[in-house]
Amino acid sequence: MLDYEVFRLGNVELQSGEVLLDGQLAFKSYGELNARKDNVVVLPTFMTGTHRRNEGFFGPGRALDPSTHFIVSMNMFGNGVSSSPTNAHPQQAGSKFPKITIFDNVRCQHRVLVERFGINELALVAGWSMAGCQAYEWAAQYPQMVKAILPFCASAKVSPHNFVFLEGIKAALLADSAWNGGDYQAPPERGLKAFARVYAGWAYSQEFYRDGHFKTLGYASIEDLLVDWENDHVENWDANNLLTKIWTWQHSDISANATYSGDFAKALRAIEARAIVIPCRKDLYFPPEDNQLEVQQMANAELCVYDSPFGHCVASPGNDKKFERFLDGKIAESMA
């Protein structure tokens, strides 16, 4: 039995001009919706996450507690649970899957909340990495609906350097001869392993490797970490699914729509939600400087920098208990 629900979207017109055939958005809810329908927290998923990984961000006695909040975990398109190259309509399977933006993701998530639950107010939208990018998007698309956002290790628009980093991991994957333009007969394992090794160099900081912090995660050596990352990507991730999400990430921009016509400052100024933005000082692709520029143009925003050698992966559930406590404190503050 599935441990999640599937909302059938029908055919979805996308920003790209393409149509997602028989679109399906998978989500899981936790807790009870109160009578006023104002205890709703939305947690989109991150690059290599599903609703199951999001369960590391809440629980009994934590700032997000299903006994108090109605938590809706939304699976992003391309993650293998919602519509993705691996489960798409036969006409759009594999390399034929359409290009989907974060705008498209959030618009469809909005449909789930309104049409499935009759929800018109969100107490909080929060998330790590690409999930945080979706939190920004929620606040820009639906400024009067969203009361607070808390993006951590994320941004409202992909930076040029972030774009180049993603080109690097993508190139490592595509270099595998088995890739075959996305029409592979068997998974391009060499490419997936190369993708994982390149990614590992960006996911943590220089200090993480130099000072041996990888040992706190149970790795005896750097090579052990790299091999584990290789195995994770080969065993758990499809190449076309990964590339779908990379394209989505590379085109992340809350102003890239008809409402804001590319005016990034205007989109930031339109956000009414209380925003607590948490970067990690040693994050190699979402640096605090980018978030500072965003916060300066938002009406009710605060920048709270966390310092950790874990870099971007400080927020990965289970990595850093100190960050978990810090995050919980800021979540409680954002909804106070």
N, C-alpha and C positions, 0 to 999 in steps of 0.2 A: 504494500500500500504506500502511496505517496505521503510524505510528511509535509506537504505544502498544497496550496490551492492554485489552480490555473484559471486566469481570467481570459476569456476568448475575446480578442479585440476585433476580429474580422480582418478585412483588408485595410491596411493603414497607409495613408499617404505620408511620405517622408519628406524631410527638408530637401533631400537630394533630388526630388522629383520622381523617384522610384516608388513602388508600392510594395510593402511587406505583405505577402499573401498569408492569410489565415494566421495573423499575429497572435502570439500567446505570451502573456506576462505571468510568470510564476511568483507567488509571494507566500509568506507565512505570517500569521498574526499571533500575538501572545498577549494574554490578559483580556480584560473586558472593556468594551466601549461604554463609557458612562452615559447617563441620560442626556447630558448637555452636549455630548460628542466633542468635548474640548480637552480630552486627555490623550490625544493622539501624537505618537512619536513615529516618524518615518526614518528608517535606516536603509538606504540603498546599499547595494553591494559594491565591493572594490574590484580591482583588476583580476585577481586570482581568487575571488571569494564567491560564496553563495550564502543563502540565508543561514546555513549551518555555521559558517565562520563568524557571521554577525552575532551569534549567540554568546560570543566572548565579550561583548560590550555591555551586557546587561544581566540581571539576575536578582534573586531575593536579597534585599538589604543594600543593593547598589543604587546609584542615582537614578538609573532606569530600572524600574522594578515592575514586572507584570502584575503585581498585586495592586499597583496604583495606576500604571500607564497602559494604554492600548498601543502596543508596539507592532508596527507593520514593516517587515523586512522584504524589500523589493529586489528581485533578481534582475540584474542588468541584461539587456539583450547581448547575446554573444557568449554568455557564461555557461552555456550548455544546459541550463534549466529553463529559462525563458527562451523565446525564439532565437535560434543560433544556426550556424551552418550545419551542425550535426543533427539537428532535429527539425529543420525547416520543411516547408512545402517542397515536394520533389522538384518543382521547377526552379527552386532557389537554394538547393542544397549545395554544400561545399563551397567551391569558388564562386558560385553564382549568387551567393547571399548579398542582399543590398547593403548600401552604406547607411549606417544609422548614427545619428548624433546624440549628444547628451540632451539636447532640446527634445528630440523624439522620445527618448527614454522617459523624461519627466512628464511630458504631455500624456503619455500612456499610463504612467503611474497615477497621474491625476484622475484619469478615467476610472481606474480601479477604486480609488477612495470615494469618488462621488457616486459612481453607478453601483458599486457593490455595497457600500456602507452608508452613503448619504452624508459623508463628512465634508464640512466646509471650513474647518479651522484646524490648523496644525500647531500643537504646542512647541514642537521642535522637529527640525530635520538635521540629522547629524551623520557624519561618516568619515572614514579614513580614505585618503588617496582619491581614486576616481569617485568614490561615494561622496567625499567632501565636495568634489567638483559638481556633483548633482545637487548637493545642498545649496550651493551658490545659485545654481540654475533654478531650483524651486523658488528661492527668494526673489529672483529677478522676474520669473514668469508669473508668479502669483503673489505679489507683494502684500496684498491685504489678507491673504489666507494664512501666511506663514508668520508666526509670532516670534520665533527664534531659530537661528541656525548655529551649528557648531561644526565647521569643517576643520579637520586636523590633518596636517601633512597633505595639503591640497591647494588648489588655486581656482580663481574664477575664469582664467584664460590660460591656455597652454603658453608657456614662454618659449622663445626661440631655442634656448639651450635645452629645454625639456623635449622639444620636438626633435632635436638632433640626437639626443640620447635614445629616443625611441627608434629613430632611423637605424641606429647601431644594432640594437637587439633584433630588429626586423631583418636587417641584412644578414645577420648570422643565421637566422632561420632559413631564409630564401636561398642561401648558398648551397644547401643540401640538394644534390642532383635528384633525389627522390621527391623533391617538392613538386616538380612538374606543373608549375603554374597554379598550384592549388588542387589539381586533379590527381592526387596521389592515390596509388592502389594500396599502399601500406604507409603507416605514419612515418614522416621524415625524422627518424630518431636522432641522426647525427645533427640535424639542424635544431631540433628541440634541445639537445644537450648543449649545443653551442649557445643558443638563446639563453639557457639557464646560467651558464658560466659568465656570460657578459653581464647579465642582469644582476648577479650576485655582487659584482664589483660596484654597482651603483646603489644597491639596496641598503648597504651599511656604510659607515664612515671609514676613513683611513685609520682613525684611532681604534675602531672596532677590531680591525685585523692586526694592527701594530701591537696593541696591548693585550691581545689574546682573549678579548671578550667573547669570541665564538665558543670558548670552552664553557661559558655559563649556559649555553644552549645545548650542551651535551656532546659537542664535537671535539674530538681529540686533536684534530688538525684542520687547517684550511682546506686541504684536499677532501677531508671527510664532509665538510660543509658543501663543497662544490659537487661532489658525487651525489649527495642527498638532494640537492637542487636539481641535478640532472634527472634523477629517478622520479622526482615529483612531477616534473614537466612531461616526461615520457609516459608515466602511468596515469596522470590525471588531466592532461590538457591536450586538446586537439589543436593542430596548427592553424587551421582556418578560423577557429573560435578565437584564438589568441590575436590573430591579425585583425579580426573584426573589432575587437576591443581596442587595439592599438590605434586603428583608424579613428575610432570614436574619441579616444584620448587626444590624438593629435589635432582634432578639430574642435576641441573644447573651447568655448567662448560664449559667455552669457549674453553678449551683444550681437551674436551672429544670427539674427532673426528679423522679421519684419517690424517688430516693436521698436527695436533700437538701431537697426540699420548699420551695425558695425560701430556704433558710438559706445565704446567700452566705459568711459567715464559716466555717460548718461545711464547706462545699465546699473552701474554700481550705486549711483545716487538714487535710483528708483527703489532700491532695497529698503523696506521699512522695518524688517525684522531686526530684533536685537541680535547682534552677531558677536560671538567670541571665536576668534580665529587662532588656531594653535599650530604653528609650525615647529619643527624640530631644528635647532640651530645647526645641526650637522647633517641635515637632509640634503643630499646631493642634487636632487632635481625639483624640490619645492622649497627653495631657500626662503628664510624670513624676509629678505629684502623685497621679494615679489609680493608677499602678503602685506607688507607695510604700505606699499603703493596702493593696494586695494583698500585697506582699512582707512586710509586718509580721505578717501572719496565716498565712504559709506556713512550714513547719517548716525547710526547708533552701533558702532563697532569698536571692538577692543582687541588688540594683539597681545597674545600671551605666549611668549617663546619658551619652549621646553628644551633643555640641553641634555643630550644623551649621545654616547658613542654609537648607539644602535642606529642612528640616522633615520632614514625613512621607516625602517622596520621596527622602530621603537613602539609603534602603535599596533603591530601585529599581535592579536590576542595571545596572551601568555608569555610574551617576551620580557616585559618589564613591569613588575608589580607597582613600582613607584609611579610610573606613568599612568597606570590604571587608576591609582588613587587620585592623581592630579586631574585626570580626565573626568572622573566622577565629580570632583569638586567643582569643576568648571561647568559641567552639565547641570548640576544643581543650581549654580549661580545663574546660568542662562535662563532658567525657567522660574526663578524666584519671583 
